[in-house]
Amino acid sequence: MDTSENRINIAVLVSGGGTNLQALIDAEKAGRVKSGRLALVISSKPDAYALVRAQEAGIPTEVVSKKQYGSEGMEKHIRRLLEMYGIKLIVLAGFMSILSREFTTAYDHRIINVHPSLIPSFCGEGFYGLHVHEAALAKGVRITGATVHFVNEIPDGGDIIEQKAVRVFDGDTPERLQKRVMRQAEWKILPAATETVARKILKGEI
């Protein structure tokens, strides 16, 4: 592993447009993520725009899909890539595959995820993407937000690292609320939590 400048190698796992990846790229450039470097982006979909964002930022990319490898083979290949690139922290940023107990145990307190609600509200199996914001509006909550948490075998079940609240307004649509949560919460707390965890790994605290 390249440990020059006292930084750990970070992998970001994606499946879609990569707006949270872009927030990480921008934060690293601005010096807000300084304990780690974005060393690898792995996509579960070959046409994910996140790959373009990574390539434009000069970050190595790999595509590892279930269609290509199957569920078990996919995780094995991801693990090989993580070892090859000397990855010490994994960030899930819109990664649409649930990782197995075996995988999450192997990387205990080394995987973090951003979820578009204030966990424990609107989380767990079936709550992803726009569905989360639809559920929040249907329930009539006035405050929602985003959470960054460690990943274990339970969907959205790991320890919370950081949260940020976002107001819900009358007339909000799921799409409008999703954009507000991204801009006001996700894009801020994911880089902050990434730096926090990377720094702790670097210091041997976790």
HELIX and SHEET records of a PDB file:
HELIX    1   1 SER A    4  ASN A    6  5                                   3    
HELIX    2   2 THR A   19  LYS A   29  1                                  11    
HELIX    3   3 TYR A   49  GLU A   56  1                                   8    
HELIX    4   4 LYS A   66  MET A   84  1                                  19    
HELIX    5   5 ARG A  101  ALA A  106  1                                   6    
HELIX    6   6 LEU A  130  LYS A  139  1                                  10    
HELIX    7   7 PRO A  174  VAL A  181  1                                   8    
HELIX    8   8 MET A  182  GLU A  186  3                                   5    
HELIX    9   9 TRP A  187  LYS A  203  1                                  17    
SHEET    1   A 7 THR A  61  VAL A  63  0                                        
SHEET    2   A 7 GLY A  36  SER A  43  1                                        
SHEET    3   A 7 ILE A   8  VAL A  14  1                                        
SHEET    4   A 7 ILE A  87  LEU A  92  1                                        
SHEET    5   A 7 ILE A 111  HIS A 115  1                                        
SHEET    6   A 7 ILE A 143  PHE A 150 -1                                        
SHEET    7   A 7 ILE A 160  ARG A 167 -1                                        
END                                                                             
